Amino acid sequence: MNANVQNRLPPIIIAAGGTGGHLFPAQALATEMIRRGRRLVLITDNRGEGFAKSFPGADVAHIRAATFAGAGIVGRLRAGIKIMLGIYDAFRILRAEKPRVVIGFGGYPSFPTMVAAMLAGIRRCVHEQNAILGRVNRVIATRINVIASTFGKFDGVSASINEKVVITGNPLRDPITARAGSSFSGPSPQGEIQLLVFGGSQGARIFSDMMPETIERLPQEIKTRLRVVQQSRPEDEARVVQAYKDAGVNAEVSSFFDDMAERIARAHLIICRSGASTVCEIAAIGRPAIFVPLPTAMDDHQTVNAAYLAASGAAWTIPQSQLSAPALADKLAGLFAGSDDLANAAQKARAFGRVGAAAVLADVLEDVEARRPLRVSSSEENGSSSVNDFNRAVNS
């Protein structure tokens, strides 16, 4: 399609907000759609405002949004009113923009926009990053044309919902895809060992508490070769820096790194949580990881995410309830002792990575918008439904 025709098309609406887990794949899709000459409008709540700069070329509109989670009776009433106002906000934006398709990325900030799209009769997609269908996506799933999935079909939902599933993978940001499939060499016998530790805004505290003690327990021969890069929460940063200094360990500690793709690529081993974006980024670059799923994650989806890599030998999973400094130190000492375990895990991780997910999802979105059969292929082997099932969903 030539540029003049593309420019005359109505905008694509992206509904996303909240955490990076929802916004990162939305950002990757937005980048791909802008490459195709499409105009984008991101509808988000105030929490997503800090991510707006990550959507260059897209217009950003803010709506009101709220969650019922953890609220008492009064809190639920206030949340309900705010959600209704958010639906009104979104409906006004959709009426002004006149899109043909809206895509949501889950999380409560996307809910008002997706409901407004239903009321306006606009075609609708959602993308589910995690291996378990999230609660917002589950609530609206029966009213969605196509559900794009990172991993495959979902347990615990009806067959009619799984008929709408198409496997796209999780869209990855450009810095990740630029390093996809990077070659991996394990640490040489006397060489530096690169260890990367991060946990995101919700998950970094336990690593701040435990990792310095873990590293202190390693054999001196490993400790002197170790180079630790660790993310910590701002309030923990000073004490973690001091703990590593006291242990005589070479460590770089910060609350934020803006070059995570490069740091992942340099790592010999990663210790982290297992949100969908994290799992997919590590797999795409091809690095071994120890996943510690966030135990408070909704429906324990991080455990299921991690299982996809761990089951193939591409990673190791340690439940937080079983995590301790002595046990983790023993695990690290074994992995750094010169075996082929790290190299084998890196190779298997690369085989799992899906690098072209943003383009696949963009194809799906354009097909739904144009009411034509989906171009994406399916595979019964990886759990997707048949192309006929997808096309019935698109054309319904």
C-alpha positions in Angstrom: 0.0 0.0 0.0 1.5 3.4 -1.0 2.2 6.1 1.6 -0.6 8.4 0.3 -3.2 5.7 0.9 -1.7 4.9 4.3 -1.9 8.5 5.4 -5.6 8.7 4.5 -6.5 5.7 6.7 -8.0 6.4 10.2 -5.6 6.1 13.1 -4.9 2.9 15.0 -5.9 3.2 18.7 -3.7 1.5 21.3 -5.1 1.2 24.8 -2.4 0.5 27.4 -1.1 1.7 30.7 0.2 0.9 34.1 3.4 -1.2 34.1 6.1 -1.7 31.6 4.9 -5.2 31.1 1.8 -3.8 29.3 3.5 -0.8 27.8 6.7 -2.3 26.3 4.9 -4.5 23.8 2.5 -1.7 23.0 5.5 0.5 22.3 7.0 -2.1 20.0 3.8 -2.4 18.0 3.5 1.4 17.8 7.0 1.5 16.3 6.1 -1.1 13.7 2.9 0.6 12.7 4.6 4.0 12.4 7.2 2.4 10.1 4.2 1.3 8.0 3.0 4.9 7.7 0.1 4.6 10.1 -1.0 7.3 12.6 -1.2 6.1 16.2 -3.1 7.3 19.2 -2.2 5.9 22.6 -5.0 6.1 25.2 -3.6 5.7 28.7 -4.2 6.8 32.3 -2.0 9.2 34.2 0.4 6.3 35.3 1.3 5.9 31.6 2.3 9.5 31.2 5.9 8.7 32.1 6.0 6.3 29.1 4.6 8.7 26.6 8.1 9.7 25.4 8.6 6.0 24.5 5.9 6.4 21.8 7.6 9.0 19.4 5.3 9.8 16.6 2.1 8.8 18.4 -0.5 11.1 19.8 -1.2 10.5 23.5 -4.6 10.9 25.2 -5.3 10.5 28.9 -8.4 9.0 30.4 -9.6 8.3 33.9 -9.1 4.7 35.1 -9.2 2.7 38.3 -9.1 -0.8 39.7 -11.4 -2.6 42.2 -8.5 -4.7 43.5 -7.9 -4.3 47.2 -10.7 -1.7 47.7 -13.4 -1.7 50.3 -17.0 -0.8 49.7 -16.3 2.9 49.5 -13.2 2.3 47.4 -15.1 0.1 44.9 -17.8 2.7 44.6 -15.2 5.4 43.8 -13.5 3.1 41.4 -16.7 2.3 39.6 -17.5 6.0 39.1 -14.0 6.7 37.8 -14.2 3.8 35.4 -17.5 5.1 34.1 -16.0 8.5 33.6 -13.0 6.8 31.8 -15.4 5.1 29.4 -17.0 8.5 28.7 -13.5 10.0 28.1 -12.5 7.2 25.8 -15.8 7.3 23.9 -15.3 11.0 23.1 -11.8 10.3 21.8 -13.0 7.4 19.6 -15.9 9.5 18.3 -13.4 12.3 17.3 -10.8 10.0 15.8 -13.1 7.5 14.0 -10.8 4.5 14.1 -11.7 1.1 12.5 -9.8 -0.9 15.1 -8.7 -0.7 18.7 -6.1 -2.9 20.4 -5.8 -3.3 24.1 -2.8 -4.6 26.0 -4.5 -5.6 29.3 -4.3 -4.0 32.7 -7.0 -1.9 34.2 -6.1 1.4 32.3 -7.1 -0.4 29.0 -10.5 -1.4 30.2 -12.5 1.9 29.7 -11.2 2.2 26.1 -12.1 -1.3 25.2 -15.6 -0.9 26.6 -16.0 2.3 24.7 -14.9 0.6 21.5 -17.6 -2.1 22.1 -20.2 0.6 22.6 -19.1 2.4 19.4 -19.1 -0.8 17.3 -15.4 -0.6 16.5 -13.5 -3.8 15.8 -11.3 -4.9 18.7 -8.2 -6.9 19.4 -6.3 -7.6 22.6 -2.8 -8.8 23.2 -2.1 -11.0 26.2 1.6 -11.0 27.2 1.4 -13.7 29.8 0.7 -17.4 29.7 -2.5 -16.9 31.7 -5.2 -14.6 30.3 -5.3 -11.5 32.5 -8.4 -10.5 34.3 -9.3 -7.4 32.2 -8.7 -9.4 29.0 -10.7 -12.3 30.4 -13.7 -10.0 31.3 -13.9 -8.6 27.8 -12.7 -11.7 25.8 -16.2 -12.7 24.6 -16.6 -9.3 23.0 -13.2 -9.3 21.2 -12.6 -10.2 17.6 -9.1 -11.6 17.9 -6.9 -12.4 20.9 -3.2 -12.2 20.2 -1.2 -14.4 22.5 2.5 -14.6 23.4 2.6 -18.2 24.3 -0.4 -20.1 23.1 -4.0 -21.0 24.1 -5.1 -20.4 27.6 -6.2 -22.8 30.3 -9.3 -22.1 32.3 -11.3 -20.3 29.5 -14.0 -21.5 27.2 -13.4 -23.1 23.8 -15.1 -20.2 22.2 -12.5 -17.8 23.6 -9.6 -20.0 22.6 -11.0 -20.1 19.0 -10.2 -16.4 18.8 -6.5 -16.9 19.8 -3.7 -16.3 17.4 -0.1 -16.8 18.5 2.0 -13.8 17.7 4.7 -13.8 20.4 5.4 -10.7 22.4 6.4 -7.6 20.5 10.0 -6.6 21.3 11.5 -3.2 21.4 14.1 -2.3 18.8 17.1 -2.4 21.2 16.2 -6.0 22.0 15.7 -7.1 18.4 19.0 -5.4 17.4 20.8 -7.9 19.7 18.6 -10.9 19.0 20.5 -14.1 18.7 23.8 -12.6 19.9 26.5 -15.2 20.2 27.2 -16.4 23.7 30.5 -17.6 25.3 30.6 -18.8 28.8 33.1 -17.3 31.2 36.7 -18.4 30.5 38.5 -20.2 33.3 40.3 -17.1 34.6 38.1 -14.5 33.0 35.5 -12.1 34.3 32.0 -13.4 35.1 29.1 -11.0 34.3 26.0 -11.4 36.5 23.0 -9.2 35.9 20.3 -9.0 38.6 17.0 -7.0 38.2 13.5 -7.2 39.5 11.4 -4.3 38.2 9.5 -1.8 40.4 7.7 -4.6 42.4 10.4 -7.2 42.5 13.8 -5.7 43.3 13.6 -5.6 47.1 14.2 -9.3 47.7 17.3 -9.2 45.5 18.6 -6.2 47.3 18.2 -8.1 50.6 19.6 -11.4 49.5 22.1 -11.0 46.7 25.0 -9.4 48.6 24.9 -12.2 51.2 24.6 -14.7 48.3 27.7 -13.4 46.6 29.6 -13.2 50.0 29.1 -17.0 50.3 30.7 -17.8 46.9 34.2 -19.2 46.7 36.9 -16.5 46.7 38.1 -17.7 43.3 34.7 -16.9 41.8 34.1 -13.7 43.8 37.3 -12.1 42.6 36.2 -12.6 39.0 32.6 -11.6 39.5 31.2 -8.4 38.0 27.7 -7.7 39.3 25.2 -5.3 37.7 22.1 -5.0 39.9 18.9 -3.0 39.8 17.6 -1.9 43.1 14.8 0.4 44.4 16.0 3.9 45.0 15.5 3.6 48.8 17.7 0.4 48.8 20.5 1.6 46.5 22.9 3.0 49.1 22.9 0.0 51.4 23.3 -2.5 48.5 26.3 -0.5 47.2 27.8 -0.6 50.7 27.1 -4.3 51.1 28.9 -5.2 47.9 31.8 -2.9 48.9 32.1 -4.6 52.3 32.2 -7.9 50.5 35.0 -6.7 48.2 32.8 -7.4 45.1 32.9 -5.3 41.9 29.3 -4.2 41.6 27.4 -1.5 39.7 24.0 -0.7 41.4 21.3 1.6 40.1 17.6 2.0 40.3 17.4 2.3 36.6 19.4 1.3 33.5 18.5 2.8 30.2 20.6 0.2 28.2 19.1 -3.1 29.4 19.4 -4.7 26.0 23.1 -4.2 26.0 23.5 -5.4 29.6 21.4 -8.5 28.9 23.6 -9.3 25.9 26.8 -8.9 28.0 25.6 -11.2 30.8 26.8 -14.7 31.4 23.8 -15.2 33.7 20.7 -13.2 34.7 18.7 -13.4 37.9 15.3 -11.8 37.6 11.5 -12.0 37.9 9.6 -13.6 35.0 7.1 -11.1 33.6 6.3 -11.9 30.0 8.4 -9.1 28.5 11.4 -10.1 30.6 11.1 -13.8 29.6 10.7 -12.9 25.9 13.6 -10.4 25.8 16.0 -12.8 27.5 15.0 -15.5 25.1 15.3 -13.3 22.0 18.9 -12.3 22.9 19.6 -15.9 24.1 20.9 -15.7 27.6 20.7 -18.2 30.5 18.5 -17.0 33.5 17.4 -18.0 36.9 13.8 -16.9 37.3 12.3 -16.1 40.7 8.6 -15.5 39.9 6.9 -12.7 41.7 4.6 -14.6 44.2 2.0 -11.8 44.3 1.6 -11.7 40.5 -2.0 -12.0 39.4 -3.1 -15.6 39.1 0.6 -16.6 39.6 1.2 -15.9 35.9 4.9 -15.4 36.3 5.4 -19.0 37.4 3.7 -20.2 34.2 5.7 -17.7 32.0 9.0 -19.0 33.5 7.9 -22.6 32.9 8.0 -22.2 29.2 11.8 -21.6 29.2 12.6 -23.8 32.2 10.9 -26.9 30.7 13.1 -26.7 27.7 16.3 -26.3 29.7 16.7 -22.7 28.7 16.4 -21.4 32.3 16.0 -22.4 35.9 13.1 -21.5 38.2 13.3 -21.0 42.0 10.1 -20.2 43.8 10.6 -17.3 46.2 9.5 -19.5 49.1 12.5 -21.7 48.4 15.0 -18.9 47.8 17.8 -18.5 50.3 21.3 -17.1 50.2 23.0 -20.5 50.9 21.0 -22.3 48.2 21.4 -19.6 45.6 25.2 -19.4 46.3 25.5 -23.2 45.8 23.6 -22.9 42.5 25.8 -20.0 41.2 29.0 -21.8 42.3 27.9 -24.8 40.2 27.0 -22.8 37.1 30.2 -20.7 37.3 32.4 -23.8 37.9 33.2 -24.2 34.2 30.5 -26.6 33.0 28.6 -26.3 29.8 25.3 -25.6 31.5 25.3 -21.8 30.8 26.1 -22.3 27.1 23.5 -25.0 26.7 20.8 -22.9 28.3 21.7 -19.9 26.1 21.4 -22.0 23.0 18.0 -23.3 24.0 16.8 -19.8 25.0 17.7 -18.5 21.5 15.6 -21.3 20.0 12.6 -20.2 22.0 12.9 -16.5 21.1 10.3 -14.9 18.7 11.9 -11.8 17.2 9.3 -10.8 14.6 6.3 -10.6 16.9 5.7 -6.9 16.3 5.4 -7.4 12.6 3.1 -10.4 13.0 0.9 -8.5 15.4 0.8 -5.5 13.1 -0.3 -7.9 10.2 -3.1 -9.2 12.5 -4.3 -5.7 13.4 -4.4 -4.6 9.8 -6.3 -7.7 8.8 -8.9 -7.2 11.5 -9.2 -3.6 10.6 -9.8 -4.4 6.9 -12.1 -7.4 7.8 -10.0 -9.8 5.7 -8.7 -13.3 6.5 -5.6 -13.3 8.7 -2.3 -13.6 7.0 -0.6 -15.2 10.0 0.0 -18.9 9.8 -1.0 -21.3 12.6 0.6 -24.4 14.1 -1.3 -27.1 15.9 2.0 -28.2 17.4 2.4 -25.0 19.5 -1.2 -25.0 20.5 -2.8 -22.5 18.1 -6.2 -23.0 16.7 -6.7 -23.4 13.0 -6.7 -20.6 10.4 -10.4 -21.2 9.8 -11.0 -20.5 13.5 -9.1 -17.3 13.3 -10.8 -16.1 10.2 -14.3 -16.8 11.7 -13.3 -14.6 14.6 -12.0 -11.8 12.4 -15.1 -11.8 10.3 -17.6 -12.1 13.1 
